[in-house]
Amino acid sequence: MSTTGFQDVQRGHLLTEQANPRSSDLDALSTAELVQTFCDEDRRPQEAVSAAAADLTLAIDAIAERLRAGGRLFYLGAGTSGRLGVLDAAECPPTFCSDPELVQGVLAGGAPALLRSSEGLEDLAEAGVQDLVSRGFGSGDALIGIAAGGTTPYVHGALRHAQSIGALAIAMACVPADQVPMPCDIAVRLLTGPELLTGSTRLKAGTATKMALNIISTGVMVRLGKVYGNRMVDVAVTNSKLEDRALRILADLAGVERSQGRQLLEQTGGSVKLSLLMALRQRNADQARELLARHGGNLRAALAA
């Protein structure tokens, strides 16, 4: 079922589609004036994210609960919204050493749509459902449906499906809920206002969306014990830059010299967590591994045991 008619009725009134009076003469501004206008207006995404702090908090805790129980997190959207979800999902494995299946980005049109526009697919509500079903999306999983204007049928269909099977459904949009309701358990509304280039939601709306996704994915991984202090202790040591980061973490948190740090990383298969536990609690690799497993991979809890 297509809901194009609903979009046509609503679109002209959407906050994200309104003309911004600050840029009514955008094409007549000097380059310096244009840049300054953007700099001034780009304070709005931060304000919008701050205003949504309570809902972001709810989302992080609810997602973390699902993931602790074996569920997965899916970002789903079309166009810029979907691409931002794919980007954030792709950055989780190298940052947190998470399984690539744990956080997934679902984009209308699939991988080709990352480089070429396929926005026509966003009008198909069934396509959102099919893309989730094809990935085995189930009742224990969590979905964040991202749609800057809030009306995308592809996203609405996926959110309705998530709710119908008992999965966690979170909607993220840049229009007020009373303007465009979305089927969800938690609504994250990032009210960035009209764009300087009318309707181009890759601008302020896109910036706010990326900020919110950064907070959600990082917050969830913190709750899952993949961070100690402000360090990425679950980082995968896969290149020289990450090895250097791992060695600096070991030096800063455990006073380990670089040569000893390399030995620890070799013994643990590159695990910073296990290396820290070995250094701070004088355990061998097997003992550290067992202690960490007993505490669900949470380094702070393992150290306090």
N, C-alpha and C positions, 0 to 999 in steps of 0.2 A: 504493500500500500504506500502510495506517495502522499505526502502532506504538503505538496507544493502550494495548494490554495491557502492553507494556513499561513505559510511563509509570506505569500503575496500580500495578504491582509495586514500582517503584523510588521513587515520589514520596514516600511516607511516611518514607523513610530519607534523603532528600536533605538535605544540609547546609542548603540554602536554605529548606527546608520545616520544619525543626525549630523548636520553641518556644524562645524566648530567656528564660532564667530571670530576667534583669535587668528584664524588662518584664511579669512575671506579674501585676502589679497596675497596669498602665498606665492603666486607666480610673479608678483610685482616686487617682492622683497629682494633686497640685496642678499648675497650669500651669507654674509655675517648676520644679518637680521634673521634669515631663515634658520640658521644654526641656533641662534639664541632663543628663537621661538620654540624650537624643539627641546632645547635644554630646559627651558622653563616648564614646558608642558610635561616633560618626562619625569617630573616629580610626582605626577598623579599615580603611576603604578605602585610606588611605595606606599602612598596613602591608602590606595585601594586594598593592598595586601594587609596592611595593618588593621584596617577596618574589618577584615575577614578573619582575624586571629582566632576568635572563639570557634569558628567552624573548622578552621585548619587544625585546631587542637583536637576536636572531636574526630576528624577524619584520620589523623595520625594514630590515635589510640584504637579506633575501630579497625583500621587496616592491620596494625600490629597484632591485634588479637587474632585476626583471621590467619595471618602468616605464621604465628606461633603454633597454630593448630594444624598447619600443613597446607594452608591455602596459598593462593598467588594473587598478585596485584596486576590488573590490566588497565592501561590507559587506552582510550578509544576516541577517535575523532576524525574529522575530514579536513583537508587543506592544512592551513597553518596550525590549527589546534591539534590535529592528529600528528603532524610532524614534530611538534614540541613534545608530545607524549612519547614518540619513538625515540627522540633524542635523550630524554631523561631516563627512559628504560635502558637504553644502550650504555649509559654511563654508570649504571649500578654495578655490573660485574667487575670492571676494572677498579672502581672506587672501594667497593665493599667485599670483593671476592664472593659475590652472591651468584647462585646458579642462574644462568641466563633465562631459565624458565620462571624464576621467581617474580620478576617484574618484566612485563611484556608490553610493547607498544603496538596497538592495532590501528592501522591507517586505512581509510577508505581507498580502495584501489591497490593496496599492497605496496610492495617495494618500489614498483615503477612510479608511484605517485610521490615518492620522495623527491624526484627530480623533475617530473612533468605533472602539470596540473591535471587532476581527474575529478574536479569538484562536482561534476554531474552525478557521481555516485552517491553524494551526500543526501540526495533526495529519496533514496531507497531505504526505508526503515527495515525491511527484511534483510538487507545486506549487512547491517550491523549485527543482527541476530545470528546470521549465518557465519560471520567472521568469528564470533565468540564460540559458537558450537563447534566449528572446525578446529578450535584450539582446546577443546575439552573443558571449556568454562563450566564450573559447577557451583553448587550451593555454598561450598566452603571458601569460594574466591571473593575478591573485591574488585569492583569496577569503578574507575573514574571516567565518566563521559564528559568530554571537553568540547564545548561549542561556544565560541565568543558571543555570538548573537543569541544563543539559547534555543534556536528553532530547528536545528539540523535534524531531519528525520532519521538519518543513520544513527545518530547518538540517542535520540528518543527511543528508537526501537530497541537498541541494546540495553538502555536503562530499564525499560519495561520488562525485558526478558530477565534481567538480573533480579529484579524484584519478584518476578513470578516464580522463580526457582529458589528463592530464599538467600540469594547472594547479597553482599553489601553493595548498594548502589549509591554512588556519590556523583553529583552533578557539579560541573565547574563552568561558569559563564560570566560574561561581563555586562549583563543587563539585570535589572531588579527582578526578584522572584514574582512580584505582583504584575510585572509586565509580560513575562514569559515563564509560566510554571513549567517545571521539569519533573518527571517521575523519579524520585530518589529518596534515600534515607537521610542524607546529609547534603545540603546545598552550599557550595562555596561560591559566593558572588563577589566578583572583583570589579567594582564600579569605577572604571577609568574615564568614563565620559566620551564625548564625540572625538573622533580622531582628527588630527590636523589635515590629513588627506582623507576626505570623507569616505567612511566605510572600509578603510584599509586597516583591518584589525590585526595585521602583522605588526603594527606599531605599538601603541600603549597597551592594548589588550593582550598582544603577544608577549610583551615584556612582563606584564603582571602575571600572566599564566605561567611563564617560565619561572618566575620568582616563587610562585605558589607551589609548583611541582618540585622545585629545589628543596623547599621547606618540608614538603610531605615526604619525599623519598629519604632525605637525610634524617628527618625526625623518626621515621619508621625504623630505619637501620640503627639509630641510636637506641630505640626501645628494644630492638632485637639483640642488643649487646655487641654490635659490630663496631662500636666506637669506645675508646677508653680515654676519658678526659676529652680533649679535642683532637685526638690522634686517630688516624685510619688504621687501627691495629689489625684489621682483616684484609688490608691491601695485598694484592697478589704480586709477588716479586717476580716480574716477568721481563724486566729490562734494567739497564744500568741506572736510569733515573729512579725507578722504584726501589732498587736495591739500596741506593744511597739514602732514600727516604726511610727505608726500613732500618738501616744502620743508625741513622740519626735518632729515630724513635727509641731504639735500644740504648743508645748512649744517653739520651735525655732522661728516660724513665727508669733505667736500670743501671746507669753508669758503666755500660759495657763498652770496652774498646772495640774499634772496628774489626780488628783481626779476630777477636773472640766472637763478635757479632756475626761474622761470616760463618764461623764454625757452628754457632747455634742455628743459623738459618739453614745450613746444610743438613744438620741433624733433624730439623723439623720440616724439611721439604719446602722451605721458604715461608713458614708461618710465623708472623711477627708475634701473634698472641702466645703461641706455645713457647717461642724463644724468650719472651718476657717472663712467662711463668717459670720457666727453667731457671732463669737468671735471678729472679726475685725470691723464689721459694726453694732454690737448690734441689730441683727435681730433675730426673732424667726425662727423656722425650716421652717414653711410655707413661710414666707417672703423671707428667704434665697433661698429656692427652686424656688420660682417664679422669683427672681432676676437672679439666675444662668441660668434658662431656657430662660429668655429674652435675655441673652447674649451667647446663644448656648453652654452652659456648660464651657465657658472660664472664669476661676476664675479671671485672671488679669483684663479682661474687666469688670466683675461684680464689682470688688473692685473699679475700677476707675469711675464707674457710679455715 
